[in-house]
Amino acid sequence: YDSSNLIRILREEGYGLTIIDAEGNQGQVKIIFTLVKRRDLPKVLNYVRENNPNAFYTVEDVRSAAQGIFPTNGIQNSLWSNFLRYEKKAK
């Protein structure tokens, strides 16, 4: 299985990736680590399934992470919106 297309798609979508060459039960594999927002998970899993229908993957909760490339689309806007909403209520 060639994972280069999946890797390209995820990078184009702005995901930071850590890729490790490994050996699985049936030969050489790549282990791809990335952080995905919960709301984006269905989209990312669709990319995985389209590129390798037999892929083995896990989904885990991340409580905290530091020093990496994290998906940013929408985070800053929602934090700012929440702050403005709080300020309006306080007045």
Secondary structure as UniProt FT lines:
FT   HELIX           4..12
FT   TURN            13..14
FT   STRAND          18..24
FT   TURN            25..26
FT   STRAND          27..33
FT   HELIX           38..40
FT   HELIX           41..51
FT   TURN            53..54
FT   TURN            73..74
FT   HELIX           75..90
//
